[in-house]
Structures are given as C-alpha cells and as structure tokens.
Amino acid sequence: MHVAMIGTGYVGLVSGACFADFGHIVTCIDKDAGKIERLKAGGMPIYEPGLDRLVARNVEAGRLFFATEAAAAVKGAEAVFIAVGTPSRRGDGHADLSYVHAAAEEIAGLVDGFTVLVTKSTVPVGAGDEIEAIVRRVRPDADVAVVSNPEFLREGAAIEDFKRPDRVVVGTQDPRAQAVMRELYRPLYLNETPILFTSRRTSELTKYAANAFLAMKITFINEIADLCEAVEADVQQVARGIGLDNRIGAKFLHAGPGYGGSCFPKDTVALVRTARDAGAPVELIETTVRVNDARKKAMAEKVKAALDGGDLSGRVIGVLGLTFKPNTDDMRDAPSLDIVPALQAAGATIQAFDPEGLHEARQLLRDVIFKDDPYDVAEGADALVIITEWDQFRALDLDRIKLIMKRPVMIDLRNIYKPEDMRARGFAYASVGRASV
C-alpha cells in the first residue's frame, strides 16, 4: 500500500520507517527542509536505537522516501497519517491542535479518490470530529474516512513496540476504512496482535487513559518509596511483592525522581482539562500531576540532605544522566530540569554528563559544566547524583570513582546500586525508598 506520513518527529519517523519495513511504500513529509535533507543524507533528527539502520535499509530498498511537498504523496496514498506535534497549549494545558488542523486542511485539498485520513498524533476526545469538519469544509466532495490510530511507543524501544505491540487500537466504524487499516497492519497478524476496532472517540480516549494509568502507577510507587524511607522498609522488595500479582504487574513500579518525557506530562494535563470541560473531573489524575511535579522539585532536597543539608555554596556536584529516561536524547520535562537548577540555586556548581542528551541539555540548562564521561564528572566532586539509569552507569569503577571524588558521596535516584555494596566500598549512599548509608 502507499502511505503518506505528515510529520517526521518521533512518532512519524518511527511509524513511517516501520510501515516501510512491513513492505508498504511510505513517504514521510515535513516542512522543515533542513530536516528532510538530513534524512535524505542518512542523518537522524532524533536518537532511537536501531532507527538509523531501519531507515537506511528501507530507503535503499525503495520503500521509504522523504519530501517537503505533500501533493504527490497524498494523491497517490490509500492512507495519510497525521503525526505532527500536539504540545500543551500555553495558559490552559489543553493540547495545541493547530498543527493537526493545518495538516488536515492541506491534506483535504490534495486527496484523490477514497482516502483514509489517520490521526496518529495524540489528540483529545473529539479531535477527529474537528478534523472531519475541516475536510468537509475544504472539500465537500472528498471521499475521506477520518480514523483514530493512537501510538503506544516507548522512547528507546519504539521499533520493537511498533513491530510487536500489545495491541493496535483503531477508531472507525467505516467498513472501507477498517479494511484499509487491516491491510496496513496485516504483517502483525503473524504475531496474533489484537487489533481493536472502536468508535473514534473511544480510541482517542484510550490513548489518554493508558498514559494516565501508567503515570499514576509511577506516582503510586514513588509515594510508597517515601513511606518506605519513613518506616525503614525497602521499596524494591515492596514493588516485587506487589508486582508478582498478575492483577498489578511489575512494569512501571520502579521508584525514582518522577516521570517526564514527551507524553505523560502533557497527556495527563490534557486529560485533566478535557475531563473538567466535560463536567467529569478525574481527581486521581489531577493528584498524580500535582504529586509528580512536587516530587521532581523535592529531589534536590535529598541531595542537600546527603551533604548535611542547606547551603551548597562551594560544593561541586556531579550529575550522571540528564534525559528523562535512557536510550533517548529527549529532555522534555526531564527531572534534571528541576533538580539541576534547584541545586544551583542552593549554591552548587554542577558538572554533568549524558550519553545522548548533551546537545539538548546545553540549550536548556544554564551554567552547567558538561563533561565527556562519568569519570570526568566525578573528578573533584563533593557528591555524585544519578538521575537517569543509562546502562553505562550501572557498572562504574567505584574504586576509581571514590579515588577521584573530593568526598565519596552518591545519591542514586534510580536505585542502580545496592546500599550494602556501597557501604562496603566506603561510600555515603542515599537512594529512593531504601535505607541510606
């Protein structure tokens, strides 16, 4: 099948490359000429493990193309995907649909013959109705079915998630559109992937509900971690004890500094706004948003406490990991963006390293000394703070770290190391939801 993908951000590029790998002919379209030229030259605008090879393979096979103009690709496509950004709107927290609406208006003027217009962007309930209204206004005669098909991709594991998903959700009750979507995802039938056909509004809400539930799960275990510290329990053992219950499950029960990234923060806020407007407030999710925001800010206090509290003037603090999670260069709403400025405000000098996030970090963090590796960060530091659990931080040469630090103090916000091991190596050690050393 011929597919046009409007937008070459995280969702559009990964989805387009994976559809091409399924055997479809895909053109990814973006108005950013620099980005398109870079993609044509083999460069990636984002870091996602394996994406560069996937793109190169399908470009070479003649299944994946990049363009700045949509006309030719849209006219020849059986399915056109909208995969543009929907950031939080300033002032009210609602999803900003201006890019979605602009894409819908452009696509409506270009379609030729029956076309399935698929919303891949994360949009609030009713956005599909707005898109359909735009299409009818621009082209009353257009033979278009507007469909919701939300993405459930984890950054750092997006290719695996696309090719081996838990489910595919498709919001349409149009038989012709259902047939097109079945054909697009036909390769997944081999894996017996459930494809759930729903109404469009149900599909739109499913995306928000899924992200909100996971955000609540993370926030729950983070609050349990605080309780563990107060009563001398171990949050990792608690998480295992409840996670082995199949009704609960082990995933997203890892205590830490709070969730961040491109999805959970904006999607929870957008769902809260949608629910309020509908007169059906979601108080659990409202509390989740508030608690998570406060948690990220509170992590600086944990660092202060490990260094006798209060004024950090003259102290050098090394920070390992700046992105919101490993295996991505995404800094959006990362806990580091709250923790680092708070430490600086207390007087500390920050030196930091991240394997993939330094380019973004340099634009978002002020007066930070960026280093080339973890050992440069530890050199002369009064404390070492692990914010993101990159694999290369899991097996540090701790004897070397201790030797080059001014003081052997580690604050591990991801519980990578074991308190008893750190005690044996002579470190003062603080973590999340476990006893400090």
C-alpha positions, 0 to 999 in steps of 0.5 A: 500500500502507499502511505503518506506520513505528515510529520517526521518527529518521533512518532512519524519517523518511527511509524513511517520507517516501520510501515516501510519495513512491513513492505508498504511504500511510505513517504514521510513529509515535513516542512522543515527542509533542513530536516528532510535533507538530513534524512535524505543524507542518512542523518537522524533528527532524533536518537532511537536505537536501531532507527538509523539502520531501519531507515537506511535499509528501507530507503535503499530498498525503495520503500521509504522516501522523504519530501517537503511537498505533500501533493504527490504523496497524498494523491497517490496514498490509500492512507495519510497519517497525521503525526505532527506535534500536539504540545500543551497549549500555553495558559490552559494545558489543553493540547495545541491542535493547530498543527493537526488542523493545518495538516488536515486542511492541506491534506483535504485539498490534495486527496484523490479518490477514497482516502483514509485520513489517520490521526496518529498524533495524540489528540483529545476526545473529539479531535477527529470530529474537528478534523472531519469538519475541516475536510468537509469544509475544504472539500465537500466532495472528498471521499475521506474516512477520518480514523483514530490510530493512537501510538503506544511507543516507548522512547528507546524501544519504539521499533520493537513496540511498533513491530510487536505491540500489545495491541493496535487500537483503531477508531472507525466504524467505516467498513472501507476504512477498517479494511484499509487499516487491516491491510496496513497492519496485516504483517502483525497478524503473524504475531496474533496482535489484537487489533481493536476496532472502536468508535473514534472517540473511544480510541482517542480516549484510550490513548489518554487513559493508558498514559494516565494509568501508567503515570499514576502507577509511577506516582503510586510507587514513588509515594510508597518509596517515601513511606518506605524511607519513613518506616525503614522498609525497602521499596524494591522488595515492596514493588516485587511483592506487589508486582508478582500479582498478575492483577498489578504487574511489575512494569512501571513500579520502579521508584525514582525522581518522577516521570517526564518525557514527551507524553505523560506530562502533557497527556495527563494535563490534557486529560485533566482539562478535557475531563473538567470541560466535560463536567467529569473531573478525574481527581486521581489524575489531577493528584498524580500531576500535582504529586509528580511535579512536587516530587521532581522539585523535592529531589534536590532536597535529598541531595542537600540532605546527603551533604548535611543539608542547606547551603551548597555554596562551594560544593561541586556536584556531579550529575550522571544522566540528564534525559528523562529516561535512557536510550533517548536524547529527549529532555522534555520535562526531564527531572534534571530540569528541576533538580539541576537548577534547584541545586544551583540555586542552593549554591552548587556548581554542577558538572554533568554528563549524558550519553545522548542528551548533551546537545539538548541539555546545553540549550536548556540548562544554564551554567552547567559544566558538561563533561565527556564521561562519568569519570570526568564528572566525578573528578573533584566532586563533593557528591555524585547524583544519578538521575537517569539509569543509562546502562553505562552507569550501572557498572562504574569503577567505584574504586576509581570513582571514590579515588577521584571524588573530593568526598565519596558521596552518591545519591542514586535516584534510580536505585542502580546500586545496592546500599550494602555494596556501597557501604562496603566500598566506603561510600555515603549512599542515599537512594529512593525508598531504601535505607541510606548509608 
